[in-house]
């Protein structure tokens, strides 16, 4: 407690000698805590479960996306926030090519690999609001940005179109084909450049009126595009909750 004494007719307040060192120590501890949290503490996204974090658990998560109910093994999912289940706008997942193996700790390096030869495939089931079928996307959107309407042939047998460099699709190719059921397949593939040494190929397709699927993998695996596509759709269909009306069977609109 501060003491008071009279000095030269003035009242002088004396504070304990330990106050200044205590304030300095408090400031040091506060700054150290802020420093440690900034560099080593969880980010807001991690606290909210919005940063990717693989799981080795195999329990099934019940979730409803685009009006379809799924039971998804947790070791396919990427984000903790989506593992709460219930109504979700999307569920993001990952697997390893060629057989769509789920995450295990023993294969952590393979899942973390982002090289041009990486076997990791990322896929998301999400709502299909405003998403056009593939044929309309080709005619009404992509055709406006192509170098030529006449395609070339890719080594994979797909028709290959190039996008103009003055568009948002520059340094990408549009590869077009048909799946085993005769539906049009649109694959947008990045080119390998000085700024992109590990290009991806991406497909988005409608599974039903309210549900869509987007998946991507490294362009190095493009030669197996048809098998990858078949296994991808089959895997998503296998996640549907059993005993419920199927939103996938016979309703893929792409």
Secondary structure, 3 states (H helix, E strand, C coil): CCEEEEECCEEEEECCCHHHHHHHHHHHHHHHHHHHHHHHCCCHHHHCCCCECCCCCCCEEEEEECCEEEEEEHHHECEHHHHHCEECCEEEEEEECCCCECCCHHHHHHHHCCCCCCCEEEEEEEECCCCCCHHHHHHHCHHHHECCCCCEECCCCCEEEEECCCCCCCCEEEEEEECCCCCEEEEEEECCCCCCCCCEEEEEEECCCCEEEEEEEEHHHHHHHHHHHHHHHHHHHHCECCCCCCCCCCCCCC
